[in-house]
Amino acid sequence: MPAAAAVPMISSVQKLVLYETRARYFLVGSNPAETKYRVLKIDRTEPKDLVIIDDKHVYTQQEVRELLGRLDLGNRTKIGQKGSSGLSRAVSAFGVVGFVRFLEGYYIVLITKRRKMADIGGHAIYKIEDTNMIYIPNDSVRVTHPDEARYLRIFQNVDLSSNFYFSYSYDLSHSLQYNLTVLRMPLETLKTETTQSRQESFDIFEDEGLSTQGGSGVFGICSKPYEKYVWNGKLLEAVKNTVHRDWLLYIIHGFCGQSKLLIYGRPIYVTLIARRSSKFAGTRFLKRGANCEGDVANEVETEQILYDASVMSFSAGSYSSYVQVRGSVPLYWSQDISTMMPKPPITLDQADPFAHVAALHFDQMLQRFGSPIIILNLVKEREKRKHERILSEELVAAVTYLNQFLPPEHAIIYIPWDMAKYTKSKLCNVLDRLNVIAESVVKKTGFFVNRPDSYCSILRPDEKWNELGGYVVSTGRLQTGVLRTNCVDCLDRTNTAQFMVGKCALAYQLYSLGLIDKPNLQFDTDAVRLFEELYEDHGDTLSLQYGGSQLVHRVKTYRKIAPWTQHSKDIMQTLSRYYSNAFSDADRQDSINLFLGVFKPTEGKPHLWELPTDFYLHHRNTLNLSQTRRSYTYWWTTGVLKHLPLPFDEVTSAENRHKLTVKKFHKYDEEIDINNEFFRPYELSSFDETFCLAMTNSTRDFMPKNVGIDPSPFTVRKPDETGKSVLGNKSNREETVLQRKTAASAPPPPSEEAVSSSSEDDSGTDKEDEGAVSQRSTPVKVTDTGDNTKITENVVQSTKDVYGVNLSDVPSEGDLTIYARFVQLGQSQCKQDKSSQQLCSKHHLDKVINL
């Protein structure tokens, strides 16, 4: 590896053990190889203050054993007495979430269980499975408060085991494009940063044995996280400037899922990461619009990452990503739920003639994504009573005002489209129209890929490829700009629109990596089915977090192929959402406000449950007037326009260099060697622990099981050809026939996540009625009497089209009629019909299906 190479720095503290004495807690952390240790000393004699000492020394295994032995010996009640040890082991953990204080002393929150959910270039992404909250002060100095237990209950109402993710070496708060752009900074910049970091850092090993000759030096880079998507920032605030950076572990909230796309045996990983904003965070109806700082409610950044899993290295592998955003309409608006109406009226709370709050919001987007900013507004345009149209009219006025001052080539693009109206129309295809919008959006923004264009685009040129936007560099392509999608809730309609845009971008990503010959993907292929399942899990999870229920309308609903049983499920999800919004969202909002540090309990001030509203907590300008006022015309941050269309956060500038920590390491140091981090050659490990990954789905679940059919995941298949409906296990064939479903209603297999944790990530489609038939199929009309010849023709043709079963060799028309009744009416009818029940036996069923 050359000296100019740069790699992400891996946090050395991945295994923790908390030891306790009467006076102190000792937090001992080590790297995975257990060759380096760090120790934190936490004082337990202070009733309310947090006193943490980081001794700034890196211990070896032998040194830390000696240290613990001395601490054990020194804290015994009597010297030489072995019965009462002075140092006891409290808990083992995998990371520190943070420290929090209410009205008494501080608590420490530790991650005690984790689960690997995804892998990006050898960098593992974990989901928090369980945490432990430990009170730090000793009981002898504890000053009790009557309201402490209630605050503790509210804080723990935020379930950290539900969709919180972290990584030791990969920055989840930033996009893949940002992370890989930082790694390719010029060598001169890295040298400058190394000099600065040496002056500021206190690591005693940073200058030891580093040789620049022979290319043995490697630069390790660690960037500051993007605070908007970090959920434990306030919990780490008390120790951020006190302890070494290896102790700081930042977590995000949202969704993370990964699926494997097998292209003739070549593993391609498709990863979906959703980052929920921690600014102006809350629940539906209680958090609407934007706050005074331009942060909007339910803002989620969704990134789809595609890479060849056969090569894990960031420098040698092929990686591609595409980012899009959802969020509430950036205006001052709200809905009053005190009337207990299903759809409360929308009210504009403040007049904003200069679009101040929208300017702050779009300024943030220009800094992070560059231009163009494209708004896809899906709210209703035509209504009998003015409801959603209020937001559209105000948003159009705001965008028109802001665009006056931007250069025309960087103007905000506004696309209004009444998705609800098109859905009700029988003459319009919603997804076809969305596909046209998606093509135009992806052409404008482009996407990120860390490789130059493959020869596929030269050997098999495509017109759309030449029209692709973005920013082309020598090392690949950069995405410039972003699509911002919103409806009123940013849940159902938004998720379908984002799926269609993601599907279009996925085709370009596959084409750029040389995996397909044309940048087009069709429905009813294994690849799109897999991607659709991933997006539905993504939508269900975000909908549960914000709305209190899973998605009501899915992609299948807008394709108009959803089974009739889905309607009853939609009604139940609507009722669940209404109940959650009316009765439980207020408590959830209090918990979020306390967890994120929006509200801090203070002695002598009103408690959290005594506040009539949290409006003043989220709108700081109501408490104190700002001395500086932003310009109404030059509403963007200084320097943003100079670098457009590139994002200001990704360009080489003095502001961005201050966000980096750059150090020089040995070539094979554990802190930057991802190979040793992943495989751990000096540690006794099991195959399951090393390669265990909670994959959401794989194309193996969708590929046909019978030999002779094209195994390509890009081949359009009939519903009967998918692996979801045709299982190869001969012992299960009876049950298989009873559970035959079309591809539109095929549920995902039960993953490890679904077994081990709550059902928040389930799509809700795995308990459909066995007799449900897709609207695309031809129903089989079975009568007790009539023309058997006509029945035979209908059954043979329909069963072949829908179920892929050839019944031409069935011995008798009577058996055929019974089998048709069996398939169409389901298992419940078979129990009533004796002749059908006889046919349900394994012998006769195998004979009829001709397997």
Buried (B, 14 or more C-beta within 10 A) or exposed (E): BEBBBBBBBBBBBBBBBBBBBEEBBBBBBBBBBBBBBBBBBBBBEBBEEBBBEBEEBBBEEEEBEEBBEEBBEEBBEEEEEEEEBBBEEBBEBBBBBBBBBBBBBBBBBBBBBBBBBBBBBBBBBBBBBBBBBBBBBBEEEBEEBEBBEBBBEBBBBBEBBBBBBBBBBBBBBBBBBBBBBBBBBEEEBBBEBBEBBBEEBEBEBBEEEBEEEEEBBBBBBBBBBBEBBBBBBBBBEBBEEEBBBBBBBBBBBBBBBBBBBBBEEEBBBBBBBBBBBBBBBBBBBBBBBBBBBBBBBBBBBBBBBBBBBEBBEBBEBBBBBBBBBBBBBBBBBBBEBEEEEEEBEBEBEEEBEBBBBBBBBBBBBBBBBBBBBBBBBBBBBEBEEEBBBBBBEBBBBBBEBBBEBBEEEBBBBBBEBBBBBBBEEEEEBBBEBBBEBBBBBBBBBBBBBBBBBBEBBEEEEBEBBEEBBBBEEEEBBBBBBBBBBBBBBBBBBBBBBBBBBBBBBBBBBBBBBBBBBBBBBEBBBBBBBBBBBBBBBBBBBBBBBBBBBBBBBBBBBBBBBBBEBBEEBBEBBEEBBBEBBBEEBBBBBBBBBBBBBBBBBEEEEEBBEEBEEBEEBBBEEEEEEEEEEBEEEEBBBEEBBEBBBBBBBBBEEEEBBEEBBBBBBBBEBBBBBBEBBBEBEEEEEEEEEEEEBBBBBBBBBBBBBEEEEEBBBBBEBBBBBBBBBBBEEEEEBBEBBBBBBBBBBBBBBEBEBBEEBEEBBBBBBBEBBBBBBBBBBEEBEBEEEEEEEEBBEBBBEBBBBBBBBEBEEBEEEEBBBBBBBBBBBBBEBBEEBEBBBEBBEEEBBEBBBEE
